[in-house]
Amino acid sequence: MAVESTVLSSKMVLKLNNGADENGNPIVRSKTYSNMNNDAVDQEVYDVAEAIADLQTNPLEGVHKIQETVLVSL
């Protein structure tokens, strides 16, 4: 059976290093940016994430691109 997927929404999550707790475990904070263009390619998303991270006081640990997709049987 063939299936078609349609992206409903996209968001970008920046993971920022916020230091360490009293036990030395890393503290990672997330900043989520919703309503991202569903057609944005990975390189564009990463470039924007790096530009935003340059404005932050904490270093960038990672970038997540999250898409909500609906699957429909054809």
PyMOL Python script that loads the backbone (N, CA, C, O; Angstrom):
from pymol import cmd

cmd.read_pdbstr("""\
ATOM      1  N   MET A   1       0.838  -1.166   0.000  1.00  0.00           N
ATOM      2  CA  MET A   1       0.000   0.000   0.000  1.00  0.00           C
ATOM      3  C   MET A   1       0.891   1.238   0.000  1.00  0.00           C
ATOM      4  O   MET A   1       1.838   1.335   0.780  1.00  0.00           O
ATOM      5  N   ALA A   2       0.581   2.168  -0.870  1.00  0.00           N
ATOM      6  CA  ALA A   2       1.360   3.402  -0.963  1.00  0.00           C
ATOM      7  C   ALA A   2       0.889   4.404   0.090  1.00  0.00           C
ATOM      8  O   ALA A   2      -0.294   4.480   0.422  1.00  0.00           O
ATOM      9  N   VAL A   3       1.844   5.162   0.597  1.00  0.00           N
ATOM     10  CA  VAL A   3       1.553   6.161   1.627  1.00  0.00           C
ATOM     11  C   VAL A   3       2.156   7.494   1.210  1.00  0.00           C
ATOM     12  O   VAL A   3       3.267   7.550   0.683  1.00  0.00           O
ATOM     13  N   GLU A   4       1.416   8.556   1.450  1.00  0.00           N
ATOM     14  CA  GLU A   4       1.898   9.910   1.178  1.00  0.00           C
ATOM     15  C   GLU A   4       1.999  10.662   2.501  1.00  0.00           C
ATOM     16  O   GLU A   4       1.126  10.543   3.361  1.00  0.00           O
ATOM     17  N   SER A   5       3.061  11.430   2.654  1.00  0.00           N
ATOM     18  CA  SER A   5       3.228  12.214   3.882  1.00  0.00           C
ATOM     19  C   SER A   5       3.118  13.702   3.566  1.00  0.00           C
ATOM     20  O   SER A   5       3.551  14.170   2.513  1.00  0.00           O
ATOM     21  N   THR A   6       2.528  14.426   4.506  1.00  0.00           N
ATOM     22  CA  THR A   6       2.400  15.875   4.391  1.00  0.00           C
ATOM     23  C   THR A   6       2.863  16.500   5.697  1.00  0.00           C
ATOM     24  O   THR A   6       2.380  16.144   6.772  1.00  0.00           O
ATOM     25  N   VAL A   7       3.796  17.429   5.598  1.00  0.00           N
ATOM     26  CA  VAL A   7       4.302  18.115   6.790  1.00  0.00           C
ATOM     27  C   VAL A   7       3.273  19.155   7.215  1.00  0.00           C
ATOM     28  O   VAL A   7       2.893  20.026   6.433  1.00  0.00           O
ATOM     29  N   LEU A   8       2.824  19.051   8.475  1.00  0.00           N
ATOM     30  CA  LEU A   8       1.836  19.987   9.010  1.00  0.00           C
ATOM     31  C   LEU A   8       2.487  21.190   9.677  1.00  0.00           C
ATOM     32  O   LEU A   8       2.021  22.320   9.533  1.00  0.00           O
ATOM     33  N   SER A   9       3.561  20.941  10.403  1.00  0.00           N
ATOM     34  CA  SER A   9       4.238  22.036  11.103  1.00  0.00           C
ATOM     35  C   SER A   9       5.692  21.660  11.345  1.00  0.00           C
ATOM     36  O   SER A   9       6.058  20.486  11.375  1.00  0.00           O
ATOM     37  N   SER A  10       6.506  22.692  11.515  1.00  0.00           N
ATOM     38  CA  SER A  10       7.934  22.493  11.784  1.00  0.00           C
ATOM     39  C   SER A  10       8.371  23.446  12.878  1.00  0.00           C
ATOM     40  O   SER A  10       7.852  24.555  13.002  1.00  0.00           O
ATOM     41  N   LYS A  11       9.332  22.996  13.669  1.00  0.00           N
ATOM     42  CA  LYS A  11       9.930  23.874  14.669  1.00  0.00           C
ATOM     43  C   LYS A  11      11.394  23.513  14.844  1.00  0.00           C
ATOM     44  O   LYS A  11      11.829  22.407  14.523  1.00  0.00           O
ATOM     45  N   MET A  12      12.131  24.468  15.358  1.00  0.00           N
ATOM     46  CA  MET A  12      13.558  24.297  15.593  1.00  0.00           C
ATOM     47  C   MET A  12      13.798  24.432  17.094  1.00  0.00           C
ATOM     48  O   MET A  12      13.265  25.333  17.741  1.00  0.00           O
ATOM     49  N   VAL A  13      14.605  23.525  17.636  1.00  0.00           N
ATOM     50  CA  VAL A  13      14.940  23.573  19.057  1.00  0.00           C
ATOM     51  C   VAL A  13      16.448  23.711  19.186  1.00  0.00           C
ATOM     52  O   VAL A  13      17.206  22.890  18.670  1.00  0.00           O
ATOM     53  N   LEU A  14      16.875  24.761  19.884  1.00  0.00           N
ATOM     54  CA  LEU A  14      18.290  24.962  20.171  1.00  0.00           C
ATOM     55  C   LEU A  14      18.570  24.427  21.562  1.00  0.00           C
ATOM     56  O   LEU A  14      17.849  24.747  22.506  1.00  0.00           O
ATOM     57  N   LYS A  15      19.602  23.621  21.698  1.00  0.00           N
ATOM     58  CA  LYS A  15      20.053  23.117  22.989  1.00  0.00           C
ATOM     59  C   LYS A  15      21.278  23.931  23.378  1.00  0.00           C
ATOM     60  O   LYS A  15      22.281  23.942  22.665  1.00  0.00           O
ATOM     61  N   LEU A  16      21.188  24.614  24.521  1.00  0.00           N
ATOM     62  CA  LEU A  16      22.253  25.505  24.972  1.00  0.00           C
ATOM     63  C   LEU A  16      22.850  25.007  26.276  1.00  0.00           C
ATOM     64  O   LEU A  16      22.126  24.630  27.198  1.00  0.00           O
ATOM     65  N   ASN A  17      24.179  25.007  26.347  1.00  0.00           N
ATOM     66  CA  ASN A  17      24.896  24.593  27.550  1.00  0.00           C
ATOM     67  C   ASN A  17      24.764  25.698  28.584  1.00  0.00           C
ATOM     68  O   ASN A  17      25.194  26.830  28.361  1.00  0.00           O
ATOM     69  N   ASN A  18      24.163  25.354  29.722  1.00  0.00           N
ATOM     70  CA  ASN A  18      23.923  26.341  30.773  1.00  0.00           C
ATOM     71  C   ASN A  18      24.791  26.055  31.997  1.00  0.00           C
ATOM     72  O   ASN A  18      24.403  26.357  33.125  1.00  0.00           O
ATOM     73  N   GLY A  19      25.968  25.470  31.766  1.00  0.00           N
ATOM     74  CA  GLY A  19      26.885  25.188  32.865  1.00  0.00           C
ATOM     75  C   GLY A  19      26.674  23.802  33.441  1.00  0.00           C
ATOM     76  O   GLY A  19      26.239  22.881  32.749  1.00  0.00           O
ATOM     77  N   ALA A  20      26.993  23.669  34.733  1.00  0.00           N
ATOM     78  CA  ALA A  20      26.882  22.377  35.411  1.00  0.00           C
ATOM     79  C   ALA A  20      26.236  22.583  36.773  1.00  0.00           C
ATOM     80  O   ALA A  20      26.328  23.657  37.367  1.00  0.00           O
ATOM     81  N   ASP A  21      25.577  21.526  37.256  1.00  0.00           N
ATOM     82  CA  ASP A  21      24.987  21.602  38.588  1.00  0.00           C
ATOM     83  C   ASP A  21      26.044  21.299  39.646  1.00  0.00           C
ATOM     84  O   ASP A  21      27.217  21.120  39.320  1.00  0.00           O
ATOM     85  N   GLU A  22      25.629  21.241  40.912  1.00  0.00           N
ATOM     86  CA  GLU A  22      26.583  21.036  42.006  1.00  0.00           C
ATOM     87  C   GLU A  22      27.283  19.680  41.953  1.00  0.00           C
ATOM     88  O   GLU A  22      28.322  19.496  42.587  1.00  0.00           O
ATOM     89  N   ASN A  23      26.716  18.720  41.196  1.00  0.00           N
ATOM     90  CA  ASN A  23      27.328  17.398  41.051  1.00  0.00           C
ATOM     91  C   ASN A  23      28.187  17.287  39.793  1.00  0.00           C
ATOM     92  O   ASN A  23      28.744  16.226  39.509  1.00  0.00           O
ATOM     93  N   GLY A  24      28.291  18.364  39.054  1.00  0.00           N
ATOM     94  CA  GLY A  24      29.091  18.354  37.837  1.00  0.00           C
ATOM     95  C   GLY A  24      28.342  17.894  36.600  1.00  0.00           C
ATOM     96  O   GLY A  24      28.930  17.785  35.524  1.00  0.00           O
ATOM     97  N   ASN A  25      27.048  17.621  36.741  1.00  0.00           N
ATOM     98  CA  ASN A  25      26.244  17.198  35.595  1.00  0.00           C
ATOM     99  C   ASN A  25      25.898  18.410  34.734  1.00  0.00           C
ATOM    100  O   ASN A  25      25.576  19.475  35.261  1.00  0.00           O
ATOM    101  N   PRO A  26      25.963  18.254  33.421  1.00  0.00           N
ATOM    102  CA  PRO A  26      25.675  19.395  32.548  1.00  0.00           C
ATOM    103  C   PRO A  26      24.211  19.823  32.642  1.00  0.00           C
ATOM    104  O   PRO A  26      23.311  18.994  32.777  1.00  0.00           O
ATOM    105  N   ILE A  27      23.999  21.119  32.570  1.00  0.00           N
ATOM    106  CA  ILE A  27      22.654  21.682  32.508  1.00  0.00           C
ATOM    107  C   ILE A  27      22.457  22.173  31.084  1.00  0.00           C
ATOM    108  O   ILE A  27      23.165  23.068  30.621  1.00  0.00           O
ATOM    109  N   VAL A  28      21.497  21.585  30.399  1.00  0.00           N
ATOM    110  CA  VAL A  28      21.214  21.957  29.014  1.00  0.00           C
ATOM    111  C   VAL A  28      19.809  22.544  28.963  1.00  0.00           C
ATOM    112  O   VAL A  28      18.846  21.909  29.394  1.00  0.00           O
ATOM    113  N   ARG A  29      19.700  23.742  28.441  1.00  0.00           N
ATOM    114  CA  ARG A  29      18.416  24.427  28.297  1.00  0.00           C
ATOM    115  C   ARG A  29      18.015  24.405  26.828  1.00  0.00           C
ATOM    116  O   ARG A  29      18.860  24.389  25.932  1.00  0.00           O
ATOM    117  N   SER A  30      16.706  24.404  26.605  1.00  0.00           N
ATOM    118  CA  SER A  30      16.169  24.398  25.246  1.00  0.00           C
ATOM    119  C   SER A  30      15.462  25.703  24.946  1.00  0.00           C
ATOM    120  O   SER A  30      14.796  26.278  25.807  1.00  0.00           O
ATOM    121  N   LYS A  31      15.612  26.161  23.721  1.00  0.00           N
ATOM    122  CA  LYS A  31      14.845  27.297  23.203  1.00  0.00           C
ATOM    123  C   LYS A  31      14.164  26.804  21.935  1.00  0.00           C
ATOM    124  O   LYS A  31      14.823  26.334  21.008  1.00  0.00           O
ATOM    125  N   THR A  32      12.837  26.915  21.902  1.00  0.00           N
ATOM    126  CA  THR A  32      12.055  26.417  20.781  1.00  0.00           C
ATOM    127  C   THR A  32      11.542  27.571  19.937  1.00  0.00           C
ATOM    128  O   THR A  32      11.027  28.561  20.457  1.00  0.00           O
ATOM    129  N   TYR A  33      11.690  27.429  18.633  1.00  0.00           N
ATOM    130  CA  TYR A  33      11.201  28.414  17.672  1.00  0.00           C
ATOM    131  C   TYR A  33      10.187  27.712  16.772  1.00  0.00           C
ATOM    132  O   TYR A  33      10.547  26.879  15.941  1.00  0.00           O
ATOM    133  N   SER A  34       8.919  28.060  16.952  1.00  0.00           N
ATOM    134  CA  SER A  34       7.832  27.424  16.208  1.00  0.00           C
ATOM    135  C   SER A  34       7.531  28.186  14.926  1.00  0.00           C
ATOM    136  O   SER A  34       8.154  29.204  14.622  1.00  0.00           O
ATOM    137  N   ASN A  35       6.563  27.670  14.188  1.00  0.00           N
ATOM    138  CA  ASN A  35       6.098  28.291  12.937  1.00  0.00           C
ATOM    139  C   ASN A  35       7.217  28.454  11.919  1.00  0.00           C
ATOM    140  O   ASN A  35       7.267  29.441  11.184  1.00  0.00           O
ATOM    141  N   MET A  36       8.106  27.482  11.886  1.00  0.00           N
ATOM    142  CA  MET A  36       9.195  27.490  10.926  1.00  0.00           C
ATOM    143  C   MET A  36       8.645  27.087   9.553  1.00  0.00           C
ATOM    144  O   MET A  36       7.680  26.328   9.471  1.00  0.00           O
ATOM    145  N   ASN A  37       9.241  27.581   8.503  1.00  0.00           N
ATOM    146  CA  ASN A  37       8.847  27.211   7.148  1.00  0.00           C
ATOM    147  C   ASN A  37       8.996  25.704   6.977  1.00  0.00           C
ATOM    148  O   ASN A  37      10.071  25.151   7.208  1.00  0.00           O
ATOM    149  N   ASN A  38       7.915  25.042   6.572  1.00  0.00           N
ATOM    150  CA  ASN A  38       7.941  23.586   6.418  1.00  0.00           C
ATOM    151  C   ASN A  38       8.890  23.120   5.322  1.00  0.00           C
ATOM    152  O   ASN A  38       9.307  21.961   5.317  1.00  0.00           O
ATOM    153  N   ASP A  39       9.233  24.005   4.397  1.00  0.00           N
ATOM    154  CA  ASP A  39      10.115  23.651   3.283  1.00  0.00           C
ATOM    155  C   ASP A  39      11.582  23.953   3.561  1.00  0.00           C
ATOM    156  O   ASP A  39      12.427  23.736   2.693  1.00  0.00           O
ATOM    157  N   ALA A  40      11.896  24.445   4.748  1.00  0.00           N
ATOM    158  CA  ALA A  40      13.282  24.805   5.075  1.00  0.00           C
ATOM    159  C   ALA A  40      14.169  23.564   5.037  1.00  0.00           C
ATOM    160  O   ALA A  40      13.842  22.535   5.629  1.00  0.00           O
ATOM    161  N   VAL A  41      15.289  23.672   4.338  1.00  0.00           N
ATOM    162  CA  VAL A  41      16.226  22.550   4.261  1.00  0.00           C
ATOM    163  C   VAL A  41      17.129  22.559   5.498  1.00  0.00           C
ATOM    164  O   VAL A  41      17.282  23.585   6.161  1.00  0.00           O
ATOM    165  N   ASP A  42      17.710  21.423   5.788  1.00  0.00           N
ATOM    166  CA  ASP A  42      18.489  21.253   7.013  1.00  0.00           C
ATOM    167  C   ASP A  42      19.617  22.271   7.155  1.00  0.00           C
ATOM    168  O   ASP A  42      19.833  22.801   8.246  1.00  0.00           O
ATOM    169  N   GLN A  43      20.334  22.551   6.079  1.00  0.00           N
ATOM    170  CA  GLN A  43      21.454  23.498   6.151  1.00  0.00           C
ATOM    171  C   GLN A  43      20.968  24.890   6.529  1.00  0.00           C
ATOM    172  O   GLN A  43      21.609  25.586   7.316  1.00  0.00           O
ATOM    173  N   GLU A  44      19.825  25.297   5.962  1.00  0.00           N
ATOM    174  CA  GLU A  44      19.260  26.608   6.298  1.00  0.00           C
ATOM    175  C   GLU A  44      18.873  26.678   7.772  1.00  0.00           C
ATOM    176  O   GLU A  44      19.131  27.678   8.442  1.00  0.00           O
ATOM    177  N   VAL A  45      18.257  25.619   8.268  1.00  0.00           N
ATOM    178  CA  VAL A  45      17.850  25.569   9.676  1.00  0.00           C
ATOM    179  C   VAL A  45      19.079  25.673  10.569  1.00  0.00           C
ATOM    180  O   VAL A  45      19.077  26.422  11.546  1.00  0.00           O
ATOM    181  N   TYR A  46      20.117  24.932  10.241  1.00  0.00           N
ATOM    182  CA  TYR A  46      21.339  24.955  11.051  1.00  0.00           C
ATOM    183  C   TYR A  46      22.007  26.329  11.008  1.00  0.00           C
ATOM    184  O   TYR A  46      22.489  26.818  12.030  1.00  0.00           O
ATOM    185  N   ASP A  47      22.036  26.950   9.831  1.00  0.00           N
ATOM    186  CA  ASP A  47      22.642  28.278   9.702  1.00  0.00           C
ATOM    187  C   ASP A  47      21.908  29.303  10.561  1.00  0.00           C
ATOM    188  O   ASP A  47      22.538  30.130  11.221  1.00  0.00           O
ATOM    189  N   VAL A  48      20.583  29.249  10.552  1.00  0.00           N
ATOM    190  CA  VAL A  48      19.790  30.164  11.381  1.00  0.00           C
ATOM    191  C   VAL A  48      20.037  29.879  12.858  1.00  0.00           C
ATOM    192  O   VAL A  48      20.165  30.805  13.658  1.00  0.00           O
ATOM    193  N   ALA A  49      20.105  28.610  13.217  1.00  0.00           N
ATOM    194  CA  ALA A  49      20.361  28.239  14.612  1.00  0.00           C
ATOM    195  C   ALA A  49      21.708  28.784  15.083  1.00  0.00           C
ATOM    196  O   ALA A  49      21.814  29.300  16.196  1.00  0.00           O
ATOM    197  N   GLU A  50      22.726  28.674  14.250  1.00  0.00           N
ATOM    198  CA  GLU A  50      24.041  29.209  14.617  1.00  0.00           C
ATOM    199  C   GLU A  50      24.003  30.726  14.766  1.00  0.00           C
ATOM    200  O   GLU A  50      24.639  31.278  15.664  1.00  0.00           O
ATOM    201  N   ALA A  51      23.262  31.399  13.890  1.00  0.00           N
ATOM    202  CA  ALA A  51      23.153  32.860  13.978  1.00  0.00           C
ATOM    203  C   ALA A  51      22.451  33.274  15.268  1.00  0.00           C
ATOM    204  O   ALA A  51      22.864  34.232  15.921  1.00  0.00           O
ATOM    205  N   ILE A  52      21.400  32.560  15.633  1.00  0.00           N
ATOM    206  CA  ILE A  52      20.697  32.848  16.886  1.00  0.00           C
ATOM    207  C   ILE A  52      21.601  32.537  18.071  1.00  0.00           C
ATOM    208  O   ILE A  52      21.644  33.302  19.035  1.00  0.00           O
ATOM    209  N   ALA A  53      22.321  31.426  18.009  1.00  0.00           N
ATOM    210  CA  ALA A  53      23.207  31.029  19.107  1.00  0.00           C
ATOM    211  C   ALA A  53      24.308  32.054  19.335  1.00  0.00           C
ATOM    212  O   ALA A  53      24.752  32.245  20.467  1.00  0.00           O
ATOM    213  N   ASP A  54      24.751  32.713  18.276  1.00  0.00           N
ATOM    214  CA  ASP A  54      25.776  33.752  18.419  1.00  0.00           C
ATOM    215  C   ASP A  54      25.291  34.913  19.283  1.00  0.00           C
ATOM    216  O   ASP A  54      26.102  35.642  19.855  1.00  0.00           O
ATOM    217  N   LEU A  55      23.977  35.086  19.378  1.00  0.00           N
ATOM    218  CA  LEU A  55      23.401  36.160  20.180  1.00  0.00           C
ATOM    219  C   LEU A  55      23.164  35.741  21.633  1.00  0.00           C
ATOM    220  O   LEU A  55      22.821  36.572  22.474  1.00  0.00           O
ATOM    221  N   GLN A  56      23.348  34.456  21.921  1.00  0.00           N
ATOM    222  CA  GLN A  56      23.117  33.930  23.266  1.00  0.00           C
ATOM    223  C   GLN A  56      24.400  33.994  24.088  1.00  0.00           C
ATOM    224  O   GLN A  56      25.500  34.058  23.541  1.00  0.00           O
ATOM    225  N   THR A  57      24.242  33.975  25.401  1.00  0.00           N
ATOM    226  CA  THR A  57      25.422  33.967  26.265  1.00  0.00           C
ATOM    227  C   THR A  57      25.965  32.558  26.464  1.00  0.00           C
ATOM    228  O   THR A  57      27.149  32.388  26.753  1.00  0.00           O
ATOM    229  N   ASN A  58      25.110  31.542  26.312  1.00  0.00           N
ATOM    230  CA  ASN A  58      25.534  30.154  26.508  1.00  0.00           C
ATOM    231  C   ASN A  58      25.841  29.494  25.165  1.00  0.00           C
ATOM    232  O   ASN A  58      25.182  29.791  24.169  1.00  0.00           O
ATOM    233  N   PRO A  59      26.837  28.600  25.125  1.00  0.00           N
ATOM    234  CA  PRO A  59      27.220  27.958  23.861  1.00  0.00           C
ATOM    235  C   PRO A  59      26.174  26.958  23.362  1.00  0.00           C
ATOM    236  O   PRO A  59      25.454  26.341  24.147  1.00  0.00           O
ATOM    237  N   LEU A  60      26.112  26.818  22.055  1.00  0.00           N
ATOM    238  CA  LEU A  60      25.189  25.899  21.398  1.00  0.00           C
ATOM    239  C   LEU A  60      25.687  24.470  21.552  1.00  0.00           C
ATOM    240  O   LEU A  60      26.844  24.172  21.252  1.00  0.00           O
ATOM    241  N   GLU A  61      24.809  23.584  22.022  1.00  0.00           N
ATOM    242  CA  GLU A  61      25.131  22.164  22.178  1.00  0.00           C
ATOM    243  C   GLU A  61      24.565  21.329  21.032  1.00  0.00           C
ATOM    244  O   GLU A  61      25.145  20.310  20.656  1.00  0.00           O
ATOM    245  N   GLY A  62      23.442  21.759  20.482  1.00  0.00           N
ATOM    246  CA  GLY A  62      22.826  20.980  19.415  1.00  0.00           C
ATOM    247  C   GLY A  62      21.619  21.686  18.829  1.00  0.00           C
ATOM    248  O   GLY A  62      21.076  22.621  19.419  1.00  0.00           O
ATOM    249  N   VAL A  63      21.208  21.220  17.650  1.00  0.00           N
ATOM    250  CA  VAL A  63      20.057  21.781  16.948  1.00  0.00           C
ATOM    251  C   VAL A  63      19.139  20.626  16.573  1.00  0.00           C
ATOM    252  O   VAL A  63      19.580  19.620  16.015  1.00  0.00           O
ATOM    253  N   HIS A  64      17.861  20.784  16.888  1.00  0.00           N
ATOM    254  CA  HIS A  64      16.868  19.779  16.531  1.00  0.00           C
ATOM    255  C   HIS A  64      15.841  20.413  15.607  1.00  0.00           C
ATOM    256  O   HIS A  64      15.348  21.510  15.870  1.00  0.00           O
ATOM    257  N   LYS A  65      15.524  19.718  14.527  1.00  0.00           N
ATOM    258  CA  LYS A  65      14.452  20.135  13.617  1.00  0.00           C
ATOM    259  C   LYS A  65      13.332  19.120  13.804  1.00  0.00           C
ATOM    260  O   LYS A  65      13.512  17.929  13.551  1.00  0.00           O
ATOM    261  N   ILE A  66      12.178  19.600  14.249  1.00  0.00           N
ATOM    262  CA  ILE A  66      11.063  18.709  14.559  1.00  0.00           C
ATOM    263  C   ILE A  66       9.918  19.018  13.604  1.00  0.00           C
ATOM    264  O   ILE A  66       9.482  20.163  13.483  1.00  0.00           O
ATOM    265  N   GLN A  67       9.440  17.979  12.928  1.00  0.00           N
ATOM    266  CA  GLN A  67       8.334  18.153  11.994  1.00  0.00           C
ATOM    267  C   GLN A  67       7.186  17.232  12.381  1.00  0.00           C
ATOM    268  O   GLN A  67       7.385  16.052  12.666  1.00  0.00           O
ATOM    269  N   GLU A  68       5.979  17.795  12.386  1.00  0.00           N
ATOM    270  CA  GLU A  68       4.771  16.998  12.582  1.00  0.00           C
ATOM    271  C   GLU A  68       4.256  16.644  11.196  1.00  0.00           C
ATOM    272  O   GLU A  68       4.015  17.522  10.367  1.00  0.00           O
ATOM    273  N   THR A  69       4.092  15.356  10.956  1.00  0.00           N
ATOM    274  CA  THR A  69       3.726  14.874   9.631  1.00  0.00           C
ATOM    275  C   THR A  69       2.503  13.974   9.723  1.00  0.00           C
ATOM    276  O   THR A  69       2.380  13.171  10.648  1.00  0.00           O
ATOM    277  N   VAL A  70       1.606  14.113   8.766  1.00  0.00           N
ATOM    278  CA  VAL A  70       0.455  13.225   8.678  1.00  0.00           C
ATOM    279  C   VAL A  70       0.701  12.256   7.516  1.00  0.00           C
ATOM    280  O   VAL A  70       1.169  12.652   6.449  1.00  0.00           O
ATOM    281  N   LEU A  71       0.379  10.995   7.745  1.00  0.00           N
ATOM    282  CA  LEU A  71       0.532   9.960   6.720  1.00  0.00           C
ATOM    283  C   LEU A  71      -0.851   9.543   6.238  1.00  0.00           C
ATOM    284  O   LEU A  71      -1.749   9.287   7.041  1.00  0.00           O
ATOM    285  N   VAL A  72      -1.014   9.479   4.905  1.00  0.00           N
ATOM    286  CA  VAL A  72      -2.302   9.136   4.315  1.00  0.00           C
ATOM    287  C   VAL A  72      -2.097   7.999   3.329  1.00  0.00           C
ATOM    288  O   VAL A  72      -1.187   8.033   2.501  1.00  0.00           O
ATOM    289  N   SER A  73      -2.952   6.995   3.428  1.00  0.00           N
ATOM    290  CA  SER A  73      -2.918   5.879   2.495  1.00  0.00           C
ATOM    291  C   SER A  73      -3.499   6.326   1.163  1.00  0.00           C
ATOM    292  O   SER A  73      -4.543   6.977   1.114  1.00  0.00           O
ATOM    293  N   LEU A  74      -2.814   5.969   0.086  1.00  0.00           N
ATOM    294  CA  LEU A  74      -3.294   6.347  -1.257  1.00  0.00           C
ATOM    295  C   LEU A  74      -4.147   5.254  -1.859  1.00  0.00           C
ATOM    296  O   LEU A  74      -4.634   5.398  -2.980  1.00  0.00           O
TER     297      LEU A  74
END
""", "prot")
cmd.dss("prot")
cmd.show_as("cartoon", "prot")
cmd.util.cbc("prot")
cmd.orient("prot")
